[in-house]
Amino acid sequence: MKVVAIIGVTVLLLILILIEYPTIDHTHKREKRTFATLLSLGWVLAVLLILYPEMPGPTHLLNLLFEPLKKLL
């Protein structure tokens, strides 16, 4: 079942690329690079959440970082 979800996310990503990527002007190489990077990071995070749904979120990391500060206040 997880394979189907990963394929679904990949298909959505490909549709997004087919629609949005050609609309970016060919002279804006930096924008295209940024688009590809953010889309790739989003895909990796989506696949990780599909494979490991119990993975802690970013708020868990913030709680770990600021827990000592909370004790001081």
FIKOLZA-1660 file (N, C-alpha, C; in steps of 0.1 Angstrom, whole numbers, plus 5000, padded with zeros to 4 digits):
% residues 73
   i   px   py   pz ch aa at
   1 5008 4988 5000  A  M  N
   1 5000 5000 5000  A  M CA
   1 5009 5013 5000  A  M  C
   2 5020 5012 5006  A  K  N
   2 5029 5023 5007  A  K CA
   2 5035 5026 4993  A  K  C
   3 5037 5016 4985  A  V  N
   3 5042 5018 4972  A  V CA
   3 5032 5026 4963  A  V  C
   4 5019 5023 4965  A  V  N
   4 5009 5030 4958  A  V CA
   4 5009 5045 4962  A  V  C
   5 5011 5048 4974  A  A  N
   5 5011 5062 4979  A  A CA
   5 5023 5069 4974  A  A  C
   6 5035 5062 4973  A  I  N
   6 5047 5068 4968  A  I CA
   6 5045 5071 4953  A  I  C
   7 5039 5062 4946  A  I  N
   7 5037 5064 4932  A  I CA
   7 5027 5075 4930  A  I  C
   8 5017 5076 4938  A  G  N
   8 5007 5088 4937  A  G CA
   8 5014 5101 4939  A  G  C
   9 5023 5102 4950  A  V  N
   9 5030 5114 4952  A  V CA
   9 5039 5118 4940  A  V  C
  10 5045 5107 4935  A  T  N
  10 5054 5110 4923  A  T CA
  10 5046 5114 4911  A  T  C
  11 5035 5109 4909  A  V  N
  11 5026 5113 4897  A  V CA
  11 5022 5127 4899  A  V  C
  12 5018 5131 4911  A  L  N
  12 5014 5145 4914  A  L CA
  12 5026 5154 4912  A  L  C
  13 5037 5150 4916  A  L  N
  13 5049 5158 4914  A  L CA
  13 5052 5160 4899  A  L  C
  14 5051 5149 4891  A  L  N
  14 5053 5150 4877  A  L CA
  14 5043 5159 4870  A  L  C
  15 5031 5159 4874  A  I  N
  15 5020 5168 4869  A  I CA
  15 5024 5182 4872  A  I  C
  16 5028 5184 4884  A  L  N
  16 5032 5198 4888  A  L CA
  16 5044 5203 4880  A  L  C
  17 5053 5194 4877  A  I  N
  17 5065 5198 4869  A  I CA
  17 5060 5201 4855  A  I  C
  18 5052 5193 4849  A  L  N
  18 5047 5195 4835  A  L CA
  18 5039 5208 4834  A  L  C
  19 5032 5212 4844  A  I  N
  19 5024 5224 4843  A  I CA
  19 5032 5236 4846  A  I  C
  20 5040 5236 4857  A  E  N
  20 5047 5248 4862  A  E CA
  20 5061 5251 4855  A  E  C
  21 5069 5241 4853  A  Y  N
  21 5082 5243 4849  A  Y CA
  21 5083 5250 4835  A  Y  C
  22 5075 5247 4825  A  P  N
  22 5076 5254 4813  A  P CA
  22 5072 5269 4814  A  P  C
  23 5064 5272 4824  A  T  N
  23 5060 5286 4825  A  T CA
  23 5071 5295 4831  A  T  C
  24 5081 5289 4836  A  I  N
  24 5093 5297 4841  A  I CA
  24 5101 5301 4829  A  I  C
  25 5104 5314 4828  A  D  N
  25 5112 5319 4817  A  D CA
  25 5125 5312 4816  A  D  C
  26 5130 5309 4804  A  H  N
  26 5142 5302 4802  A  H CA
  26 5154 5310 4806  A  H  C
  27 5153 5323 4808  A  T  N
  27 5164 5331 4812  A  T CA
  27 5166 5331 4827  A  T  C
  28 5156 5326 4834  A  H  N
  28 5156 5326 4849  A  H CA
  28 5161 5312 4854  A  H  C
  29 5174 5310 4852  A  K  N
  29 5180 5297 4855  A  K CA
  29 5180 5294 4870  A  K  C
  30 5182 5305 4878  A  R  N
  30 5182 5304 4892  A  R CA
  30 5168 5300 4898  A  R  C
  31 5158 5306 4892  A  E  N
  31 5144 5302 4896  A  E CA
  31 5141 5287 4893  A  E  C
  32 5146 5283 4882  A  K  N
  32 5143 5269 4878  A  K CA
  32 5151 5259 4888  A  K  C
  33 5163 5263 4891  A  R  N
  33 5171 5255 4901  A  R CA
  33 5164 5255 4914  A  R  C
  34 5159 5267 4919  A  T  N
  34 5152 5267 4932  A  T CA
  34 5139 5259 4931  A  T  C
  35 5132 5260 4920  A  F  N
  35 5120 5252 4919  A  F CA
  35 5123 5237 4920  A  F  C
  36 5133 5233 4913  A  A  N
  36 5137 5219 4913  A  A CA
  36 5141 5214 4927  A  A  C
  37 5149 5223 4933  A  T  N
  37 5154 5219 4947  A  T CA
  37 5143 5218 4957  A  T  C
  38 5134 5228 4957  A  L  N
  38 5123 5228 4967  A  L CA
  38 5113 5216 4964  A  L  C
  39 5111 5213 4951  A  L  N
  39 5102 5202 4947  A  L CA
  39 5108 5189 4951  A  L  C
  40 5121 5188 4950  A  S  N
  40 5128 5175 4953  A  S CA
  40 5128 5173 4969  A  S  C
  41 5130 5184 4976  A  L  N
  41 5130 5183 4991  A  L CA
  41 5116 5179 4995  A  L  C
  42 5106 5185 4989  A  G  N
  42 5092 5182 4993  A  G CA
  42 5089 5167 4990  A  G  C
  43 5094 5162 4978  A  W  N
  43 5091 5148 4975  A  W CA
  43 5098 5139 4985  A  W  C
  44 5110 5142 4989  A  V  N
  44 5117 5134 4998  A  V CA
  44 5110 5134 5012  A  V  C
  45 5106 5145 5016  A  L  N
  45 5098 5146 5029  A  L CA
  45 5085 5138 5028  A  L  C
  46 5078 5139 5017  A  A  N
  46 5065 5132 5015  A  A CA
  46 5068 5117 5016  A  A  C
  47 5078 5112 5009  A  V  N
  47 5081 5098 5009  A  V CA
  47 5085 5093 5023  A  V  C
  48 5093 5101 5030  A  L  N
  48 5097 5098 5043  A  L CA
  48 5085 5097 5052  A  L  C
  49 5076 5106 5051  A  L  N
  49 5064 5105 5059  A  L CA
  49 5055 5093 5056  A  L  C
  50 5055 5089 5043  A  I  N
  50 5048 5077 5039  A  I CA
  50 5054 5065 5045  A  I  C
  51 5067 5064 5045  A  L  N
  51 5074 5052 5049  A  L CA
  51 5075 5052 5065  A  L  C
  52 5077 5063 5071  A  Y  N
  52 5078 5064 5086  A  Y CA
  52 5068 5074 5091  A  Y  C
  53 5055 5071 5092  A  P  N
  53 5045 5080 5097  A  P CA
  53 5047 5084 5111  A  P  C
  54 5055 5077 5119  A  E  N
  54 5057 5080 5133  A  E CA
  54 5069 5089 5135  A  E  C
  55 5075 5094 5124  A  M  N
  55 5086 5103 5125  A  M CA
  55 5082 5116 5131  A  M  C
  56 5090 5120 5141  A  P  N
  56 5087 5133 5148  A  P CA
  56 5087 5145 5138  A  P  C
  57 5079 5155 5141  A  G  N
  57 5078 5166 5133  A  G CA
  57 5088 5177 5137  A  G  C
  58 5088 5189 5130  A  P  N
  58 5097 5199 5134  A  P CA
  58 5094 5205 5148  A  P  C
  59 5082 5205 5152  A  T  N
  59 5079 5210 5166  A  T CA
  59 5086 5202 5177  A  T  C
  60 5088 5189 5174  A  H  N
  60 5095 5181 5184  A  H CA
  60 5109 5185 5185  A  H  C
  61 5116 5189 5174  A  L  N
  61 5129 5194 5175  A  L CA
  61 5130 5207 5182  A  L  C
  62 5120 5216 5179  A  L  N
  62 5120 5229 5186  A  L CA
  62 5118 5227 5202  A  L  C
  63 5110 5218 5205  A  N  N
  63 5108 5215 5219  A  N CA
  63 5121 5210 5226  A  N  C
  64 5128 5201 5219  A  L  N
  64 5141 5197 5224  A  L CA
  64 5151 5208 5226  A  L  C
  65 5151 5217 5216  A  L  N
  65 5160 5228 5217  A  L CA
  65 5157 5238 5228  A  L  C
  66 5144 5241 5230  A  F  N
  66 5140 5251 5239  A  F CA
  66 5136 5246 5253  A  F  C
  67 5137 5233 5255  A  E  N
  67 5133 5228 5268  A  E CA
  67 5143 5233 5280  A  E  C
  68 5156 5234 5277  A  P  N
  68 5164 5239 5288  A  P CA
  68 5161 5254 5291  A  P  C
  69 5157 5261 5281  A  L  N
  69 5153 5275 5283  A  L CA
  69 5140 5276 5291  A  L  C
  70 5131 5267 5289  A  K  N
  70 5119 5267 5297  A  K CA
  70 5121 5265 5312  A  K  C
  71 5131 5257 5315  A  K  N
  71 5134 5254 5329  A  K CA
  71 5140 5266 5335  A  K  C
  72 5148 5274 5328  A  L  N
  72 5154 5286 5333  A  L CA
  72 5144 5297 5336  A  L  C
  73 5134 5298 5328  A  L  N
  73 5123 5308 5330  A  L CA
  73 5113 5303 5340  A  L  C
% end
